[in-house]
């Protein structure tokens, strides 16, 4: 299933092209054609192979998911694979797992083919602009690719900002009242930040290759636009790198905080056990079943022993306080 957009200086904008019209548009060098393919099927494969003359390896990249961004040059087109990000809310409506949607782009002299398995919101925004007679398709297929890439990268910023806020909230919770849920948050954020690093960093490198002037399909006058995308990706990668450092430190801080909390508990229990030791000793002595124990027959023996225990307990508490052991 695909959507088609055509601009020709003589006929203007047109959408919903037939296979024959697409073939004619590719052969007409004055035409500017964008084909967006969603969920490819055999008919789409035949169209891409016969009309656009895409290499079998390119079609294979369309069909098989790719793990990393890449840029590859063929005889009459460039293959660019990037990823668009989206954050799916969880059951509570809060921040959920960050998901990357692969977007494959084939840039030709007068055509642009994009392919994706799942709907991508930045692409929908670009389509709406074209349908509203936006001039973005009139400026050439390389600039159309720029607008698509720019929309995808711009959609990163709110996701990265939300992620950065979650990292800050996790850091506050870590030193306020850490628990098992805090540890789960740290692990979830760690997985997300590794996913972001694997996505954003290589994309900056790949799009950076497009700014070196090695590809005739990107005129020198338009290289600055792609350099702007690279700069944004580098900035995003720095933000993610900072978050990764915070999360790594949070893992160590969590262990330290929990260890300190356990030490405080053990110290409290040790103080209690230490105070109880002499009291237990006294109670044990007077609990022995000997016949001749002078204190047993004393009228004031019981209150005397209780008072003696209280004095010992208070003395020990005062001593521990002065030593700052509690």
C-alpha positions in Angstrom: 0.0 0.0 0.0 1.4 3.4 -1.0 0.6 7.0 -1.3 1.9 9.1 -4.2 2.6 12.8 -4.5 3.7 14.4 -7.8 4.7 18.0 -8.7 5.3 19.0 -12.3 5.9 22.7 -13.3 3.3 22.4 -16.0 0.5 20.5 -14.2 1.1 21.4 -10.6 0.3 19.0 -7.7 -1.3 15.6 -8.0 -1.9 12.7 -5.7 -3.2 9.1 -6.1 -1.1 8.2 -9.1 -1.5 5.0 -11.0 1.4 2.7 -11.7 1.6 4.0 -15.3 1.6 7.6 -14.1 4.4 6.8 -11.6 6.4 5.2 -14.4 5.9 8.3 -16.6 6.8 10.7 -13.8 10.1 8.8 -13.1 11.1 9.1 -16.7 10.2 12.8 -16.8 13.2 14.6 -15.3 11.1 17.7 -14.6 8.8 15.8 -12.3 9.3 15.6 -8.5 7.8 12.4 -7.2 7.3 11.1 -3.6 6.1 7.5 -3.0 5.4 6.5 0.6 5.0 2.8 1.1 3.4 1.3 4.2 3.4 -2.4 4.9 5.0 -3.5 1.6 3.4 -6.3 -0.5 4.3 -8.1 -3.7 2.7 -5.5 -5.9 4.7 -2.8 -4.2 7.9 -4.8 -4.6 7.2 -5.2 -8.4 6.6 -1.5 -8.7 9.8 -0.5 -6.8 11.9 -3.0 -8.8 10.6 -2.3 -12.3 9.8 1.4 -12.2 12.4 2.8 -9.8 15.0 0.1 -10.7 15.9 -0.5 -7.0 18.7 -2.9 -6.3 17.5 -6.3 -4.9 19.6 -5.6 -1.8 17.6 -2.3 -1.3 14.3 -4.3 -1.6 15.7 -6.8 0.9 16.5 -3.9 3.3 12.9 -2.8 2.9 11.6 -6.2 3.8 14.0 -7.2 6.5 14.3 -4.9 9.6 17.6 -3.2 10.2 19.2 -2.8 13.6 21.2 0.4 12.8 21.0 3.4 10.6 23.0 3.3 7.4 23.7 5.2 4.1 24.5 3.4 0.9 25.1 4.7 -2.6 23.8 3.0 -5.7 24.1 3.9 -9.3 21.2 6.4 -9.5 20.0 6.7 -5.9 21.0 6.9 -2.3 19.6 4.5 0.3 19.2 6.0 3.8 17.9 4.1 6.8 17.0 6.1 9.9 14.7 5.7 12.9 11.8 7.8 14.2 11.1 7.7 17.9 7.8 7.5 19.7 6.9 7.1 23.4 4.0 4.8 24.0 2.2 5.6 27.3 1.8 2.8 29.8 -1.5 1.6 31.5 -1.3 4.6 33.9 -1.0 7.1 31.1 2.5 7.9 32.1 5.8 7.6 30.1 6.1 4.2 28.6 8.7 2.4 26.5 10.5 4.3 23.9 10.0 2.7 20.5 12.0 3.3 17.3 10.3 3.0 13.9 12.5 2.2 10.9 12.2 4.6 8.0 13.9 3.6 4.7 14.5 6.4 2.1 15.6 6.1 -1.5 16.7 9.5 -2.9 16.8 9.7 -6.7 17.3 12.6 -9.0 13.6 13.3 -9.3 12.0 10.8 -6.9 11.9 9.9 -3.3 10.7 6.6 -2.0 10.1 6.1 1.7 9.1 2.9 3.4 8.0 2.0 6.9 6.2 -0.8 8.6 4.3 1.4 11.2 2.7 4.8 10.8 5.1 7.6 11.5 3.6 10.9 12.7 6.3 13.2 11.2 5.6 11.7 7.8 1.9 12.4 8.2 2.7 16.0 9.0 4.8 16.3 5.8 2.0 14.8 3.8 -0.6 17.2 5.2 1.7 20.1 4.3 1.9 18.9 0.7 -1.8 18.3 0.5 -2.2 21.9 1.6 -0.1 23.1 -1.4 3.1 23.6 0.7 6.0 24.3 -1.6 8.3 21.7 0.1 8.0 19.2 -2.8 8.8 22.0 -5.3 12.3 22.6 -4.0 13.7 19.2 -5.1 13.7 15.7 -3.8 16.8 16.3 -1.6 15.0 19.2 0.1 11.9 17.0 0.5 14.1 14.4 2.2 15.5 17.2 4.4 12.0 18.2 5.5 11.1 14.6 6.4 14.4 14.1 8.3 14.0 17.4 10.1 10.4 16.5 11.1 11.6 13.2 12.5 14.5 14.7 14.4 12.3 17.5 15.8 9.9 14.8 17.2 12.9 13.5 19.2 13.1 16.7 21.4 9.8 16.3 23.4 10.6 12.6 23.9 14.2 13.3 25.1 13.0 16.1 27.3 10.4 13.9 28.9 13.0 11.2 29.4 15.4 13.8 30.9 12.6 14.9 33.4 12.1 11.2 34.4 15.8 10.9 35.1 15.6 14.0 37.3 12.6 12.6 39.2 14.3 9.3 39.6 17.3 11.0 41.1 15.2 12.9 43.6 13.3 9.8 44.6 16.6 7.9 45.0 17.8 10.2 47.8 14.4 10.8 49.3 12.9 7.3 49.7 14.4 4.6 47.6 12.6 1.3 47.4 12.2 -1.7 45.0 10.1 0.5 42.6 13.0 2.9 42.4 15.3 0.1 41.3 12.9 -0.9 38.7 12.7 2.6 37.4 16.5 2.8 37.2 16.6 -0.4 35.1 13.8 0.8 32.8 15.6 4.1 32.3 18.8 2.3 31.7 17.3 0.2 28.9 15.7 3.3 27.3 19.0 5.3 27.4 20.9 2.4 25.8 18.2 2.2 23.1 18.5 6.0 22.5 22.3 5.9 22.3 22.1 3.1 19.7 19.6 5.1 17.7 20.8 8.7 17.9 24.5 8.4 17.8 24.8 6.3 14.6 22.2 8.5 12.9 24.4 11.6 13.5 27.3 9.8 11.9 25.2 8.6 8.9 23.6 12.0 8.2 27.0 13.6 8.8 28.3 11.6 5.8 25.7 13.4 3.6 27.3 16.7 4.5 30.7 15.9 3.1 29.8 16.8 -0.5 30.4 13.3 -1.8 27.0 12.8 -3.3 25.8 14.6 -6.5 22.2 14.1 -5.5 22.7 16.7 -2.7 23.7 20.0 -4.2 26.4 21.9 -2.3 23.9 24.8 -1.6 21.7 22.4 0.4 24.4 20.6 2.4 24.0 23.2 5.2 20.4 22.0 5.8 21.6 18.4 6.4 24.4 19.8 8.6 21.8 21.4 10.8 20.1 18.0 11.3 23.5 16.5 12.2 24.0 19.3 14.8 20.6 18.6 16.3 21.4 14.9 16.6 24.8 15.7 18.2 23.0 17.9 20.7 20.4 15.2 21.5 23.2 12.6 21.8 25.0 14.8 24.3 21.7 15.1 26.4 21.3 11.4 26.3 24.9 10.9 27.2 24.4 13.1 30.3 21.3 11.1 31.2 23.3 7.8 30.8 25.9 9.1 33.2 23.3 10.1 35.7 21.6 6.7 35.5 24.9 4.8 35.8 25.7 6.9 38.9 22.2 6.2 40.2 22.8 2.5 40.1 25.8 2.9 42.3 24.0 5.5 44.5 21.1 3.1 45.0 23.4 0.4 46.3 25.1 2.9 48.5 21.9 4.3 49.9 20.4 0.9 50.5 23.7 -0.2 52.2 23.6 2.9 54.4 20.0 2.3 55.3 20.9 -1.3 56.2 23.8 -0.1 58.3 21.5 2.3 60.2 19.1 -0.5 60.9 21.9 -2.8 62.0 23.4 -0.1 64.2 20.0 0.5 65.9 19.5 -3.3 66.4 23.1 -3.5 67.8 22.5 -0.7 70.3 19.3 -2.4 71.4 21.0 -5.8 71.7 23.9 -4.2 73.6 21.6 -2.5 76.1 19.6 -5.7 76.6 22.7 -7.8 77.3 23.4 -6.7 80.9 19.7 -6.7 81.6 19.4 -10.2 80.3 22.5 -11.2 82.4 20.9 -9.8 85.6 17.6 -11.5 84.9 19.4 -14.8 84.2 21.3 -14.6 87.5 18.2 -14.1 89.5 16.4 -16.8 87.5 18.8 -19.5 88.7 17.2 -22.0 91.0 19.7 -21.9 93.9 18.3 -22.2 97.4 20.8 -19.9 99.1 20.6 -16.5 97.3 20.5 -13.7 99.9 18.8 -11.2 97.6 15.8 -13.5 96.9 14.6 -13.1 100.5 15.0 -9.4 100.6 11.7 -7.4 100.8 13.1 -4.7 98.4 15.0 -7.0 96.2 12.6 -6.8 93.2 12.3 -3.0 93.1 16.1 -2.7 93.7 16.9 -4.9 90.7 14.4 -3.0 88.5 15.9 0.3 89.5 19.4 -1.1 88.9 18.4 -2.2 85.4 17.0 1.2 84.6 20.2 2.9 85.8 22.3 0.6 83.6 20.1 1.2 80.6 20.1 5.0 81.0 23.8 5.0 81.6 24.4 3.1 78.4 22.1 5.3 76.4 24.0 8.4 77.7 27.3 6.8 76.9 26.2 5.8 73.3 24.9 9.3 72.8 28.2 11.0 73.8 30.1 8.6 71.6 27.6 9.5 68.7 26.9 5.9 68.1 23.2 6.7 68.0 
